[in-house]
Each structure stands twice: as structure tokens, then as C-alpha cells.
Amino acid sequence: MRRILFIACSWFAVTLYAEVVDRIVASVGKQVVTLSDVQREQRMVCFLDNSQPVLTSPDRIRELAAKLVDRILIRHEMESGVFPRGPQELLDASLLAVRKRFTSPAEYSAALVRCGVTDREITDYLGLQSQILVFIDFRVEPGIEIDPAAIQRFYDGQLVPASRARNEAVPPLDSVRDKIAALIADQQANQRLDAWLKELRSQAEIRIR
């Protein structure tokens, strides 16, 4: 009887703990984001950005919950149509870049343990991330055009003053034109992404607790 009581009490304790861990922190329509989802995301961030594995700030929980909400919205858009999948080389490059941050396999393994993630989880996470990035590029990059006047304004208003502030020689415009164009293109893509996500949020029933 004592063992049955112990098992029953243990089951109750585990169930109660699971309910606390898996409380809903956000929702998109009928799809929910639980605290355990946010904790899993934090463990991934811990490994990829060398941060802390444990969440302690309510603001950080809401921040990651909002990030997961945006990911849900994007994945809904991905599933609603057909778009080209990213090449395997993109994932391979991401995995290689992550591994290069560590001086040895032992250091890599230690980071996995510290953050509470597995190599398989990291690979799956980066695979999803690469597909989302490909979809975002597919969605926001078409039609971006760089006005030569915008390149000149960036050069005169930002690059030249920054170079002089660092007491560096100002590079000729022609030598940095392509880099400036790429920066401006990224800025425009980010602006389009922000506007697109804002539109998606406005069309969805979102709650972040």
C-alpha cells in the first residue's frame, strides 16, 4: 500500500509539474505556445548565441513567445503555397559555421550539455531556420531596386563621416558601391519583412500572456 501511495503521489507531483511547465504563454488562433516551447527556444539560443540556458525574466519569456508566434505565422504562410526549398548546402554551411565557433569536438559537446540540447535538435532547428530564411527571401526580396542616388546619400551621409571619425582614409565610392548597395537592399528587405509580419499579425487572433 505504501508503494502504491508513493507511486500515486509521484504521478501527481509529475503531473502538477508538467501543468506548470506547460502553461500557455501565447496563442495564435487555436495554436498555442507553451512555457516549455519557450524554454526549448531559450536552450537553442543558449547554444547558438552562448547565452544562459534558463529563463528568469518574464519579459524574456514574452519576447521569445512573440518570436515563436511570428514563426507560427510564417510557417502557416509556407504551408499555404508552394515555394522553392533551400538547398542542402545552406544547411551544411550553417552547421559548419556553428561548429567553427568551437575549438574542439569536446568543447562543442560541453556546450550541448550546458544548454541541454542534442546535436540532432540543433541540426533540425537550423534546418527549419534555413527554410524560413529562404521563404522570407522568396517573399520580400523580389522587386527591390537600389537607386544610385540612395547609394550616394549613404556614402556621403554615413560612410564618409564614419571613416573620418575613425581617422581612416575615405574609400572611393566605386570601391564600396556594391557593398553599400547590399546594405541598402538588406535594409529594404527588413522593412518589407516588418511590414509583412505586421500585416500577418493584424489578420490573426494573437494573445501573448
N, C-alpha and C positions, 0 to 999 in steps of 0.2 A: 504493500500500500504506500509506503514511504517513497519508493522509487517511482510509482505511478504519479504521486503527488509532485515529486521533483520534476518529472518529465512535463507534467501539465503546467507547472509554474514556469519552467524554462521555455516552453512553447509560447506561453502568454507573454513572457518578457521579450522573446524574439519578435513576436507579432506586434507588440506595442512599440518596440524599437523601429521595426520596419515602417509602421504607420508614421512615426515621427520623421524618419529619414525621407520617406517618400511623400511628404505633404506636397500639395500642389503650390507652386510658386508663380506659375503663369499659365495662360491658356490661349490658344488660337482656335476659335470656334469650339469644336468638340475635342480637339487635340490638346493634351496638357503637357506641361513641363514640370517635372517634379524636382524636389531638392536633390535627389540622388542624380538626376540628369545634370544639374548644375555642378554638383560635386565631381562628377565624371569629367565634365568640361574643364573644371579647375585643375584636375590631375593632368590632363593633356597640356594645358597651359603651363603648368608647373614644369613638365618635361621639356616642352618646346621653347619656353622663354626663361627657364631657370628661375622660376618664382616659387612661392610657397605651395605645398600640396593641400593645405587645409584652409577652408573658408572660415573667416571670423567676422567679416564685416557684412551687415545687412545690405549696405549699398552695393558691395561687390556681388552679392547674390542677385540683386535686381539687375545689375549691369550684365552679368552673364546670362540671366534669364531673358533679357531683351535681345541679346546676341543670338540665343537659341531660337527665339521667336522669329527673328529675321531669317534664320537658316531654314526654319519650317516653311516660311512664306516662299523663299527662293526654291526650295525643293518641290513645293506644290506647283510652281511655275515650270520647273524642269519636267515634272511628270505629266504636265498638261499638253506637251507638244513633243516634237522631235528636234533634237539638236545634236551636232557632232560631238562625240565623246572625245575627251582629251587623250592624247597619245600616251602609251605606257612610258615613253621617255620622260614625260613631265613628272610622273610619279617617281620614276627612278632618280631623276635629278633632285627632287625634294628629299627623298630618303638619303641620298648621298650627302646633300648639304647638311642634313641633321647629324649624320654620323661624323662628318668632318669637324663638328664642334667639339668632339671628344678626342682626347689624346690617345685613348686605347679602348679596346673592347671592354676591359674591366671597368673603366670609368663610365662607359655607356650603360653597362649592366647596373652599375651602382645608382645611376640616375633613374633608371627604370624602377628600381626598388624604392628609392627615396620618394618618388612621386606616385607609386602604387599603380603603375601601368605595365602592360606587357608589350613586347616587340610587335605582336600581331595587332594589338589595339592601335599602336602608333601607325603601322602600315595602313590599316583600314581608315584611320582618321585622316591621314594625309591623302589617301586615295579619294575620299569624299571631298576633301578640301580642294584638291586639284580639279575635280569635276565641276565643283561650284564656281571656281575661278574661271574655268573655260566657259561655262554658261554665262557668267557675268560679262566676260569679254564679248561673247556672242550677242549679248543683249544690249550693251551700252556703247560698244566701240564703233559700229557702223555709222558712217556719216560724219565722223569727227574730221574737221578740216582745220588746219593751222594757218591763220592769217599771218603773212610776213610782217605786218605791222605789229602784231602781238609779240612776235619774236624780238623785234626791235625794242618794244616797250619793256620787255623782260630784261633784255640786255642792258638798256640804259638805266632802268629803274631798280634793278636788283643785282645783277651780276657785277656791273661796274662798281657801284658803291660797296658791295661786299668785298670785292677784291682789294679796293683801296683801304678799306677798314682793316684788312689783314696785312697791309703793306706788301701786297703781291702785285706782280705785273698783270695788267688787264689783258686777257687774251683777245686776239682779233675775233670779231663777230663770226667770220666764216669758219673759224676753227671750232666754234662751240654751237653753231647754228642747229645741227642735228640734235645735240643734247638738250638744248632749250626747247626745240620742237617736241621732243619726247616728254619733257617735264610738263609742258602746256597740255599735251594730249592726255597725260595722266590726270591732270587737274580737271580737265573737261569730263573725262570718264568718271572720276569720283563725284563730280557734281551731278552727272546723269544718274549714277548709282544712288546717290542720296535722294534725288527726286523720285526715282523709280520705287525705292523702298518706302518712301513717304506715301506714294500712291497705293502700294500694296497694303500698307498698314491701315490706310483710310478705308479700304474696301473689306477689311477683315474685322471680326469681333475679337479684340485682344484685351486681355486682362493680365496685368503684372502686379502681384501682391507684394 
